[in-house]
Amino acid sequence: MTEPAELEKRLELVQGISIFFTLPDRDMRRLARKLEPRHVADGDEIVKQGDVADRMHIIVSGRCEVRESWAPHHTVTVALLGPGDFFGLSALKGGTPQAASVVAVEPCELLELLTDDIDAVLTEDSPVRADVERLVEQRRETIEHLVDRAHEMSATHDGRIVAVYSVKGGAGKTTVAVNVAAALGQRNRGECLLLDLGLPYNHAALTANLVPTSSLAAHERASEAELEEMLLSACIHHPTGMMLLPGALRVEQSELITPELVERAMKALMRTFPYLVIDLGVAMSEAALSVLERAQRIILLVTPELTTLKDTKELIELFRTVLNIPDGSITLVLNRPRATSMVDRNDVERSLGRSVDVELDHDGYRCDRAAVTGEPLVAAFPTSPLAKKVKALAMALETEPKAKPRNPQVPERVAQ
């Protein structure tokens, strides 16, 4: 019989698995009681590609590599897993072969859950069961695309950072970021990553109808040698062809997103992805400043409201005089979330002292439907006027000349 203290440790591990977040406490405890410990040695193959497994695994200590093979002697590592990570979920989707092998790269302590034990808790009509099946498909597609990228990666890869920002919440910033990244993904499959730093509440995965299982914050202690593989293992593939990396899974994790971590992440991710779209939160934090400093393109959203115009004007002045960001690096997007407004485009341009580059008109039911279904507008209604404008914005990012990242010194009073 499991000791109470050990049961609590196991319960904490189960509670840390994203797909179980919504389970009642009694069901989490039922799963925790079913966990069986297993020790594996360095080099042991825990899961074999192509096999049909009967259990999932949770890593208590140690590290494992996820490896995909496509021909004899041709193998690529697509993920590096550490404590708190889990694998083998395809066992929950009966008869589904494992998409990749998992090998211990150091001695590991695991906890295992048999499929039958999980089935006893997660009934067929459970929403968690639906999330599991979506996650199995996501991971399969993610592995396929990361393998494709492994064939094309170059050590001298020159990526482009696109920051999406607004001074006001509810301006459509995340929707624009998701759709721009999706449009880039459609034209350049596997080459665009959306990094969701819309903290403390990041909703890009929800907006894109994806099930997040890991995040940037989860790997804040990773060494330089480990970080790139760990971040790639946390990325989620979207059917449009883009990839997505959440900043955090829970509000409290947002405190782990430091400027140093963001800098390290951008440097690592740009070695793999030509396009790095970053959805920023409203707060002008040091982490947000580090992204704005490095971005080759800033998509600045503004809505036709007097308070928003006032704050955006002050922000543009901050860009010019303090951050040394030239006007030419900013794409000003006027977004109209409502059908009517007392403020027209001329009023916006007069107030801000510069022209609007893109105007996104209200597109009522299509936006509402996309928000409910989680399907990006550029995929659900690709010929709609709004989708066409977003795709044109994405195409402009492809064709503009590459520029070296700026790295001005930010005065301490601004960073604070």
C-alpha positions in Angstrom: 0.0 0.0 0.0 1.3 3.4 -0.9 2.3 5.6 2.1 0.3 8.9 2.5 3.4 11.1 1.9 4.3 9.2 -1.3 0.7 9.4 -2.5 0.7 13.2 -2.0 3.9 13.4 -4.1 2.3 11.4 -6.9 -0.9 13.4 -6.7 1.2 16.6 -7.2 2.7 15.1 -10.3 -0.7 14.2 -11.7 -2.0 17.7 -10.9 0.9 19.1 -12.9 -0.2 17.4 -16.1 -2.1 19.9 -18.2 -4.6 17.5 -19.7 -5.7 16.5 -16.1 -6.1 20.1 -15.0 -10.0 20.0 -15.2 -10.4 16.6 -13.5 -12.1 16.6 -10.1 -9.8 16.1 -7.1 -11.3 12.6 -6.4 -10.4 11.5 -10.0 -6.9 12.8 -9.7 -6.5 10.8 -6.5 -7.8 7.7 -8.2 -5.1 8.1 -10.9 -2.4 8.8 -8.3 -3.2 5.6 -6.5 -2.8 3.6 -9.7 0.7 4.9 -10.5 3.4 2.3 -10.5 7.1 3.2 -10.0 9.8 2.0 -12.5 13.5 2.6 -12.7 15.3 2.7 -16.1 19.0 2.8 -16.7 20.9 5.2 -19.0 20.4 4.0 -22.6 17.2 2.0 -22.0 14.5 2.3 -24.7 11.3 2.9 -22.8 9.0 3.3 -25.8 9.7 1.9 -29.3 8.6 3.7 -32.4 5.8 1.8 -34.2 4.8 -0.4 -31.1 1.3 -0.2 -29.6 1.8 0.6 -25.9 -0.5 -0.1 -23.0 0.6 2.7 -20.6 1.7 6.3 -20.3 4.8 7.4 -18.4 5.6 10.4 -16.1 9.2 11.3 -15.4 10.0 11.8 -11.7 13.7 12.3 -12.2 16.2 12.0 -15.0 16.0 12.9 -18.7 14.7 11.1 -21.9 15.1 11.8 -25.6 12.2 11.4 -28.1 13.8 10.0 -31.3 12.2 9.5 -34.7 13.6 7.2 -37.4 12.7 7.4 -41.0 15.2 5.0 -42.5 18.0 2.7 -41.3 20.6 4.7 -39.4 18.6 7.9 -39.9 17.4 9.2 -36.6 16.7 12.7 -35.2 16.0 13.8 -31.7 12.8 15.8 -31.7 12.4 16.4 -28.0 14.2 16.3 -24.7 12.0 15.4 -21.7 12.7 16.0 -18.0 11.0 15.8 -14.6 7.3 16.5 -14.8 7.0 15.6 -18.5 4.9 12.7 -19.7 4.9 10.5 -22.8 3.1 7.4 -24.2 -0.3 9.1 -24.5 -1.0 7.2 -27.8 -1.7 4.2 -25.6 -4.9 5.9 -24.6 -6.0 5.9 -28.3 -6.4 2.2 -28.7 -4.3 0.6 -31.4 -2.3 3.8 -32.3 1.4 3.0 -32.9 3.9 5.1 -31.0 5.1 8.0 -33.3 8.6 7.9 -31.9 10.9 6.1 -29.6 11.7 7.4 -26.1 15.2 6.6 -24.7 16.6 7.4 -21.3 19.8 9.5 -21.6 20.5 9.2 -17.9 19.1 7.0 -15.1 15.4 7.8 -14.7 12.7 7.2 -12.1 9.3 6.9 -13.8 5.7 6.5 -12.7 3.5 4.5 -15.1 -0.3 4.4 -15.6 -1.9 1.5 -17.4 -4.4 2.3 -20.1 -7.1 0.2 -18.3 -6.6 2.3 -15.1 -7.0 5.5 -17.0 -10.0 4.3 -18.9 -11.7 3.5 -15.6 -11.4 7.2 -14.7 -11.7 8.9 -18.1 -15.0 7.7 -19.6 -15.6 8.0 -23.4 -17.8 11.0 -22.9 -15.3 12.9 -20.8 -14.0 16.2 -22.2 -10.5 15.2 -20.9 -10.7 12.1 -23.2 -11.4 14.3 -26.2 -8.4 16.5 -25.2 -6.2 13.4 -25.0 -7.2 12.3 -28.5 -6.5 15.7 -29.9 -3.1 15.8 -28.1 -2.1 12.4 -29.6 -2.7 13.8 -33.1 -1.0 17.1 -32.2 2.2 15.2 -31.1 2.2 13.0 -34.1 2.0 16.0 -36.5 4.5 18.0 -34.4 7.1 15.1 -34.7 6.6 14.9 -38.4 7.1 18.6 -38.9 10.1 18.8 -36.6 11.7 15.9 -38.6 11.1 17.8 -41.8 12.7 20.9 -40.3 15.7 18.8 -39.2 16.4 18.1 -42.9 16.5 21.8 -43.6 18.1 23.4 -40.6 21.3 25.4 -41.0 23.7 26.7 -38.4 23.7 30.1 -40.1 19.9 30.4 -40.1 18.7 34.0 -40.2 15.3 34.3 -38.6 13.0 37.3 -38.3 11.2 38.4 -35.1 7.7 39.9 -35.5 6.3 41.4 -32.3 2.5 42.0 -32.0 1.6 44.6 -29.4 -1.3 46.9 -28.2 -1.5 49.3 -25.3 -5.0 48.0 -24.5 -6.5 44.6 -23.9 -9.3 43.4 -26.0 -7.9 45.1 -29.1 -7.7 41.8 -31.1 -4.0 41.4 -30.6 -3.9 37.6 -30.0 -6.4 37.0 -32.8 -4.2 39.0 -35.2 -1.0 37.2 -33.9 -2.6 33.8 -34.4 -3.9 34.6 -37.9 -0.6 36.2 -39.1 1.3 33.2 -37.8 -1.2 30.8 -39.4 -1.0 32.7 -42.7 2.8 32.4 -42.6 2.5 28.7 -41.7 0.2 28.1 -44.7 2.8 29.5 -47.1 5.9 28.2 -45.2 4.9 25.0 -43.4 6.8 24.3 -40.2 8.8 27.6 -40.6 6.7 29.9 -38.4 6.6 29.7 -34.6 4.1 31.7 -32.6 5.5 32.4 -29.1 2.7 33.4 -26.7 4.0 36.0 -24.2 0.6 37.6 -23.7 1.2 37.3 -20.0 -0.1 36.8 -17.4 -3.0 35.3 -19.3 -1.8 33.8 -22.6 -4.6 32.4 -24.8 -3.1 31.8 -28.2 -3.4 28.0 -27.8 -7.0 28.3 -26.8 -7.7 30.7 -29.7 -6.0 28.1 -32.1 -7.9 25.2 -30.5 -4.7 23.5 -29.4 -4.0 21.6 -26.1 -0.8 22.9 -24.5 1.2 20.5 -22.4 4.4 22.5 -21.7 5.7 26.0 -22.0 8.7 28.3 -22.0 8.3 28.9 -18.2 8.7 25.1 -17.6 12.2 25.2 -19.0 13.5 28.3 -17.4 16.3 26.3 -15.6 17.5 24.5 -18.7 21.1 24.9 -19.6 22.2 26.6 -22.9 23.0 23.1 -24.3 19.5 21.8 -23.4 17.3 24.8 -24.0 16.7 24.5 -27.8 15.7 20.8 -27.7 13.5 21.4 -24.7 11.7 24.3 -26.3 11.2 22.3 -29.5 9.7 19.5 -27.4 7.2 22.0 -26.0 6.1 23.3 -29.4 2.7 22.3 -30.7 1.9 21.8 -34.4 -1.2 23.5 -35.9 -3.0 22.2 -39.0 -2.3 25.5 -40.8 1.5 24.7 -40.7 2.5 27.0 -37.9 4.0 25.9 -34.6 3.0 27.4 -31.2 4.9 27.7 -27.9 2.9 28.9 -24.8 4.8 31.2 -22.5 3.2 29.7 -19.4 0.4 27.2 -18.5 -0.7 28.9 -15.3 -0.8 32.5 -14.2 1.8 31.9 -11.4 4.3 30.7 -14.0 4.4 34.1 -15.7 6.8 35.3 -13.0 9.4 32.9 -14.4 9.4 34.7 -17.8 12.4 36.9 -17.2 14.1 39.1 -19.9 17.1 36.8 -19.7 14.9 33.7 -20.4 13.2 35.5 -23.3 16.5 36.5 -24.8 17.8 32.9 -24.6 14.6 31.6 -26.1 14.6 33.9 -29.0 18.2 33.1 -29.8 17.6 29.4 -29.6 14.3 29.4 -31.6 15.7 31.6 -34.4 18.1 28.8 -35.2 15.2 26.7 -36.3 12.4 29.0 -37.4 12.7 31.7 -40.1 9.7 33.5 -38.7 9.2 34.0 -35.0 5.9 35.8 -34.2 5.6 36.9 -30.6 2.3 37.9 -29.0 3.1 40.3 -26.2 1.0 41.2 -23.1 -0.2 44.7 -22.5 2.2 45.5 -19.7 5.4 47.2 -20.8 7.6 44.7 -18.8 11.3 44.2 -19.2 10.6 41.0 -21.0 8.3 42.8 -23.5 11.0 45.5 -24.0 13.6 42.9 -24.8 11.3 41.5 -27.6 10.6 45.0 -28.9 14.3 45.8 -29.0 15.1 42.7 -31.0 12.1 42.7 -33.4 12.6 43.5 -37.0 8.9 44.2 -37.3 6.4 45.5 -34.8 2.7 45.1 -35.5 1.1 47.8 -33.4 -2.7 47.4 -33.0 -4.9 50.4 -32.2 -8.7 50.6 -31.8 -10.7 53.7 -32.6 -11.1 54.9 -29.0 -9.8 58.2 -27.5 -8.0 56.6 -24.5 -6.3 54.0 -26.8 -5.2 56.7 -29.2 -3.7 58.8 -26.4 -1.7 55.9 -25.0 -0.6 54.7 -28.4 0.7 58.2 -29.3 2.8 58.2 -26.1 4.1 54.7 -26.9 5.2 55.7 -30.5 7.1 58.6 -29.0 8.7 56.2 -26.5 9.8 54.0 -29.5 11.3 57.0 -31.2 13.1 58.8 -28.4 14.0 56.1 -25.9 14.1 52.7 -27.7 15.4 54.1 -31.0 12.9 52.1 -33.0 12.4 53.8 -36.4 8.8 54.4 -37.7 9.6 52.2 -40.6 9.9 49.1 -38.3 6.3 49.7 -37.1 3.2 48.5 -39.0 0.3 50.4 -37.6 -2.9 48.4 -37.7 -6.3 50.0 -37.1 -8.6 47.3 -35.9 -12.4 47.9 -35.7 -13.9 45.3 -33.3 -17.3 46.9 -33.6 -19.5 47.7 -36.7 -19.7 51.4 -36.0 -17.4 54.0 -34.4 -17.4 57.8 -34.0 -13.7 57.8 -34.7 -12.7 57.4 -38.4 -9.3 56.6 -40.0 -8.5 60.3 -40.5 -9.1 61.0 -36.8 -6.7 58.2 -35.9 -4.0 59.4 -38.3 -4.3 63.0 -37.1 -4.1 61.9 -33.5 -1.1 59.7 -33.9 0.8 61.9 -36.3 1.4 59.1 -38.8 -0.5 57.0 -41.4 -2.4 53.8 -40.8 -0.7 50.9 -42.7 -3.5 48.3 -42.4 -7.2 48.8 -41.6 -9.1 45.7 -40.4 -12.9 46.3 -40.7 -15.5 44.7 -38.5 -16.3 41.2 -39.7 -19.0 40.1 -37.2 -20.1 36.6 -37.5 -17.0 35.2 -39.1 -14.8 36.4 -36.2 -17.3 35.2 -33.7 -17.4 31.7 -35.3 -13.7 31.5 -35.5 -13.4 32.4 -31.8 -15.9 29.7 -30.9 -14.5 26.9 -33.1 -10.8 27.8 -32.6 -10.1 27.8 -36.3 -8.1 30.8 -37.5 -10.0 33.2 -39.8 -7.4 32.7 -42.6 -8.2 29.0 -42.6 -12.0 29.1 -41.9 -12.8 32.0 -44.3 -9.7 32.4 -46.5 -11.5 34.5 -49.1 -13.2 37.0 -46.7 -12.0 40.6 -46.9 -10.5 40.5 -43.4 -8.6 37.2 -44.0 -7.2 38.7 -47.2 -5.9 41.7 -45.4 -4.2 39.5 -42.7 -2.7 37.3 -45.4 -1.4 40.4 -47.2 0.2 41.5 -44.0 1.9 38.1 -43.6 3.1 38.2 -47.2 4.7 41.7 -46.6 6.7 40.1 -43.7 8.1 37.5 -46.2 9.1 40.0 -48.8 10.6 42.8 -46.8 14.4 43.0 -46.6 16.0 41.5 -43.5 17.5 43.9 -41.0 20.0 43.4 -38.1 18.3 43.4 -34.7 18.6 46.6 -32.8 20.2 46.5 -29.4 20.0 49.9 -27.8 20.6 50.5 -24.2 17.4 50.9 -22.3 17.5 53.4 -19.5 16.7 51.9 -16.1 13.8 54.3 -15.6 12.0 52.8 -18.6 12.8 49.2 -17.8 11.2 49.6 -14.5 
